[in-house]
Amino acid sequence: MFVVVGATGNTGSAVVETLLNKKQAVWIVVRSADKGVAWKTKGADVAVASLDDVSALAQAFAGATGVYLMVPPNYGAAAWLSDQQFRMDRAAEAVKKSEVGHVVYLSSVGGQLASGTGPIRAVHYGEGKLEGVTKHLTILRPPYFMENWAPVIGAAKAQGGLPTFIAPQAKIPMISTKDIGRIAAEQLIAGGRGKQVVELAGPEEYSPTDVAVVLGQLLGKPVTAQQAPLTAVVPTFKSFGFSDEAAKLFEEMYTAFSKGEIGYEFPNKLMRGTVTLSEALRGMV
């Protein structure tokens, strides 16, 4: 039996879908029973637990062959980093109490770096907290999610411009959350081998201009990548409801990416997904 945290999100839902398709027994952890109804009809069992409730979480993990763990962000939290670390502490404590033998943890590219990486600092902290509390730990470090483009498709459709904080011609690793979930499920089924880091990428690297070209083809109209200055990161993210701290952390992250300071720890050992940018964007459009 496998337990999945974050089954209502993009990566978690892909984990559950893959496991169910492979005829595996799955328990999903949700904050309230109504959030698990759709998965229950598909054959998953449901455990109700909050990431703040160590006892309920440990009970949900107990007896599992493996757990897929990610800590959903609450970007409205005033002290965002502390809030993430607090919930990570509780999740790690639950893993230890439950004695589950294998955790597949969703981290990020750059998760090996302790500072200067913005919100990636939270998953770096998580990697450290999980070491030693489970026999087998598989750390997944994906790059930029292809699904991160979804919120600006409306602007591309309405105005022909694709807003981005990434240099238009800069080709960077991108991956679909469907690939992340599929690989996470496969890692769960394979079982752990002590501590291992699995760094991910899509089938190839893409630039914002590549994204604009594909979107233009899908929308049937010209689309151009339009780079915004990094000084616009904080006001933009605050307009989305992010706290001041969370927005400033994203500014730090984009700045570090622009300087080439965030990258893979093992660039020659990447595990590549199969979902292309075109396939991912078509699903979003």
C-alpha positions as CSV (number, residue, x, y, z in Angstrom):
1,M,0.0,0.0,0.0
2,F,1.3,3.5,-1.0
3,V,0.3,6.8,0.7
4,V,0.2,10.0,-1.3
5,V,0.2,13.5,0.2
6,G,-1.0,16.3,-2.1
7,A,-3.3,14.1,-4.2
8,T,-5.4,17.1,-5.1
9,G,-2.4,18.9,-6.7
10,N,-0.8,18.5,-10.1
11,T,2.1,16.1,-9.1
12,G,0.2,14.2,-6.5
13,S,-2.8,13.5,-8.7
14,A,-0.4,12.1,-11.4
15,V,1.2,9.9,-8.7
16,V,-2.2,8.5,-7.7
17,E,-3.3,8.0,-11.3
18,T,-0.1,6.1,-12.2
19,L,-0.3,3.9,-9.1
20,L,-4.0,3.1,-9.7
21,N,-3.3,2.3,-13.4
22,K,-0.6,-0.1,-12.2
23,K,-3.2,-1.8,-9.9
24,Q,-1.5,-0.7,-6.7
25,A,-3.3,-0.1,-3.4
26,V,-3.4,3.7,-2.7
27,W,-4.3,5.8,0.3
28,I,-4.5,9.6,-0.2
29,V,-4.1,12.1,2.6
30,V,-6.5,15.0,2.4
31,R,-7.5,17.8,4.8
32,S,-11.2,16.9,4.6
33,A,-13.2,13.9,3.4
34,D,-14.9,15.8,0.6
35,K,-11.6,16.4,-1.1
36,G,-11.1,12.7,-1.5
37,V,-14.5,11.8,-3.0
38,A,-13.4,11.9,-6.6
39,W,-10.4,9.6,-5.9
40,K,-12.5,7.2,-3.8
41,T,-14.7,6.6,-6.8
42,K,-11.6,5.7,-8.8
43,G,-10.5,3.1,-6.3
44,A,-8.2,5.0,-3.8
45,D,-8.8,4.9,0.0
46,V,-8.9,8.2,1.9
47,A,-7.2,9.2,5.1
48,V,-8.2,12.6,6.6
49,A,-5.2,14.3,8.2
50,S,-3.6,17.8,8.3
51,L,0.1,18.3,7.9
52,D,-0.1,20.1,11.3
53,D,-1.4,17.0,13.1
54,V,1.5,14.6,13.7
55,S,-0.7,11.9,15.2
56,A,-3.2,11.8,12.4
57,L,-0.5,11.9,9.8
58,A,1.5,9.2,11.4
59,Q,-1.6,7.0,11.5
60,A,-2.1,7.6,7.8
61,F,1.5,6.6,7.1
62,A,1.5,3.5,9.3
63,G,1.8,0.2,7.4
64,A,2.6,1.9,4.1
65,T,5.2,0.4,1.8
66,G,6.1,3.9,0.7
67,V,4.9,7.5,1.0
68,Y,4.9,10.3,-1.6
69,L,5.5,13.5,0.3
70,M,5.3,17.1,-0.7
71,V,4.5,20.1,1.5
72,P,1.9,22.3,-0.3
73,P,2.9,26.0,0.0
74,N,0.7,28.6,1.6
75,Y,2.0,31.7,-0.3
76,G,-0.2,34.0,1.7
77,A,1.7,33.2,5.0
78,A,3.4,36.3,6.3
79,A,6.4,34.3,7.6
80,W,6.4,32.0,4.6
81,L,9.7,30.2,5.1
82,S,9.1,29.5,8.8
83,D,5.6,28.3,8.0
84,Q,6.9,25.8,5.4
85,Q,9.6,24.6,7.8
86,F,7.1,24.2,10.6
87,R,4.9,21.9,8.5
88,M,8.0,20.0,7.3
89,D,9.0,19.4,10.9
90,R,5.6,17.9,11.6
91,A,5.7,15.7,8.4
92,A,9.2,14.4,9.3
93,E,8.1,13.6,12.8
94,A,5.1,11.7,11.4
95,V,7.4,9.7,9.1
96,K,9.6,8.8,12.1
97,K,6.6,7.8,14.3
98,S,5.0,5.7,11.6
99,E,8.3,3.9,10.8
100,V,7.4,3.9,7.1
101,G,10.4,2.5,5.2
102,H,10.5,4.6,2.1
103,V,9.7,8.2,1.3
104,V,9.7,9.8,-2.1
105,Y,10.1,13.5,-1.4
106,L,9.3,16.3,-3.9
107,S,12.2,18.8,-3.8
108,S,13.5,21.0,-6.6
109,V,16.4,21.7,-8.8
110,G,18.9,23.5,-6.6
111,G,17.6,21.6,-3.5
112,Q,21.2,20.9,-2.6
113,L,21.9,24.6,-2.0
114,A,21.3,26.1,1.5
115,S,20.9,29.7,0.6
116,G,20.3,32.3,-2.1
117,T,17.6,30.2,-3.8
118,G,14.3,31.8,-2.7
119,P,11.5,29.4,-2.0
120,I,13.8,26.4,-2.9
121,R,15.3,27.0,0.6
122,A,12.2,25.3,2.0
123,V,12.7,22.0,0.2
124,H,16.4,22.1,1.0
125,Y,15.3,22.2,4.6
126,G,12.9,19.3,4.0
127,E,15.7,17.2,2.5
128,G,17.7,17.6,5.6
129,K,14.8,16.9,8.0
130,L,14.0,13.6,6.3
131,E,17.5,12.2,6.4
132,G,17.7,9.7,9.2
133,V,13.9,9.4,9.9
134,T,13.3,6.7,7.2
135,K,15.4,3.9,6.0
136,H,15.0,4.8,2.3
137,L,14.7,8.3,1.0
138,T,14.3,9.2,-2.6
139,I,14.6,12.9,-3.3
140,L,13.1,14.2,-6.6
141,R,14.5,17.4,-7.9
142,P,12.5,18.6,-10.9
143,P,13.1,21.9,-12.8
144,Y,10.6,24.5,-13.9
145,F,7.1,23.1,-14.3
146,M,5.6,23.4,-17.8
147,E,2.3,24.0,-16.0
148,N,3.7,27.2,-14.6
149,W,2.8,28.8,-17.9
150,A,-0.9,28.1,-17.4
151,P,-1.7,31.4,-15.6
152,V,-0.4,33.6,-18.4
153,I,-2.1,31.7,-21.3
154,G,-5.1,34.1,-20.9
155,A,-2.8,37.1,-21.5
156,A,-1.3,35.4,-24.6
157,K,-4.7,34.7,-26.0
158,A,-6.1,38.2,-25.3
159,Q,-3.1,40.4,-26.1
160,G,-0.6,38.2,-27.9
161,G,2.1,38.7,-25.3
162,L,3.6,36.0,-23.0
163,P,4.8,37.6,-19.8
164,T,7.9,36.1,-18.3
165,F,10.8,36.9,-15.9
166,I,13.1,34.6,-17.9
167,A,15.2,35.9,-20.8
168,P,13.1,35.0,-24.0
169,Q,16.0,33.1,-25.7
170,A,17.2,31.3,-22.6
171,K,16.7,27.6,-22.9
172,I,16.0,26.0,-19.5
173,P,15.0,22.6,-18.3
174,M,11.2,22.3,-18.0
175,I,9.1,19.2,-17.1
176,S,5.4,18.3,-17.1
177,T,3.9,17.5,-13.7
178,K,2.5,14.4,-15.3
179,D,6.1,13.2,-15.8
180,I,7.0,14.1,-12.2
181,G,4.1,12.1,-10.9
182,R,4.7,9.1,-13.1
183,I,8.4,9.0,-12.1
184,A,7.5,9.4,-8.4
185,A,5.0,6.5,-8.6
186,E,7.6,4.3,-10.4
187,Q,10.2,5.1,-7.7
188,L,7.6,4.1,-5.0
189,I,6.9,0.8,-6.7
190,A,10.7,0.1,-7.3
191,G,11.3,0.6,-3.6
192,G,14.1,2.6,-2.0
193,R,17.9,2.1,-2.0
194,G,19.1,4.1,1.0
195,K,19.3,7.8,0.2
196,Q,19.2,8.6,-3.5
197,V,18.7,11.9,-5.5
198,V,16.8,11.7,-8.8
199,E,17.2,14.9,-10.8
200,L,14.6,15.4,-13.5
201,A,14.2,17.2,-16.8
202,G,11.8,17.2,-19.7
203,P,12.6,15.6,-23.1
204,E,14.5,18.7,-24.1
205,E,15.2,22.3,-22.9
206,Y,12.9,25.1,-23.9
207,S,12.9,28.9,-23.9
208,P,10.1,31.4,-23.3
209,T,10.2,32.1,-27.1
210,D,9.7,28.3,-27.7
211,V,6.7,28.5,-25.4
212,A,5.3,31.5,-27.3
213,V,5.7,29.8,-30.7
214,V,3.9,26.7,-29.5
215,L,1.1,28.7,-27.9
216,G,0.8,30.7,-31.1
217,Q,0.3,27.5,-33.0
218,L,-2.3,26.3,-30.6
219,L,-4.1,29.6,-30.4
220,G,-3.9,30.3,-34.1
221,K,-2.4,33.8,-33.6
222,P,1.1,35.3,-33.1
223,V,2.4,35.2,-29.5
224,T,5.6,36.9,-28.4
225,A,7.6,36.3,-25.2
226,Q,7.8,39.6,-23.2
227,Q,10.4,39.8,-20.5
228,A,9.6,41.8,-17.4
229,P,12.3,43.3,-15.2
230,L,13.2,41.5,-12.0
231,T,12.1,44.6,-10.1
232,A,8.5,43.7,-11.1
233,V,8.6,40.3,-9.4
234,V,7.6,41.4,-6.0
235,P,4.6,43.6,-7.0
236,T,3.5,41.0,-9.5
237,F,3.5,38.1,-7.0
238,K,1.9,40.3,-4.3
239,S,-0.9,41.0,-6.8
240,F,-1.5,37.3,-6.9
241,G,-2.0,37.2,-3.1
242,F,1.5,36.3,-2.1
243,S,2.8,37.7,1.2
244,D,5.7,40.2,1.1
245,E,8.2,37.6,2.2
246,A,7.0,35.0,-0.3
247,A,7.2,37.5,-3.1
248,K,10.7,38.6,-2.2
249,L,11.8,35.0,-2.1
250,F,10.6,34.6,-5.7
251,E,12.6,37.7,-6.6
252,E,15.7,36.0,-5.0
253,M,15.0,32.8,-7.0
254,Y,14.6,34.5,-10.4
255,T,17.7,36.6,-9.7
256,A,19.7,33.5,-8.9
257,F,18.4,31.7,-12.0
258,S,19.3,34.7,-14.2
259,K,22.9,34.5,-12.9
260,G,23.2,30.8,-13.4
261,E,23.5,30.2,-9.7
262,I,20.8,27.5,-9.5
263,G,21.3,24.2,-11.3
264,Y,21.6,20.4,-11.0
265,E,23.9,18.7,-8.6
266,F,24.4,15.7,-10.9
267,P,23.8,17.2,-14.5
268,N,25.1,14.0,-16.2
269,K,22.6,11.7,-14.5
270,L,19.3,13.4,-15.4
271,M,16.1,11.3,-15.7
272,R,14.1,12.7,-18.5
273,G,10.4,12.8,-18.9
274,T,8.5,12.1,-22.2
275,V,5.8,14.8,-22.2
276,T,6.7,17.5,-24.7
277,L,6.0,21.2,-24.3
278,S,3.5,21.0,-27.1
279,E,1.6,18.2,-25.4
280,A,1.6,19.9,-22.0
281,L,0.5,23.3,-23.4
282,R,-2.3,21.7,-25.5
283,G,-3.7,20.2,-22.3
284,M,-3.6,23.6,-20.6
285,V,-5.1,25.5,-23.6
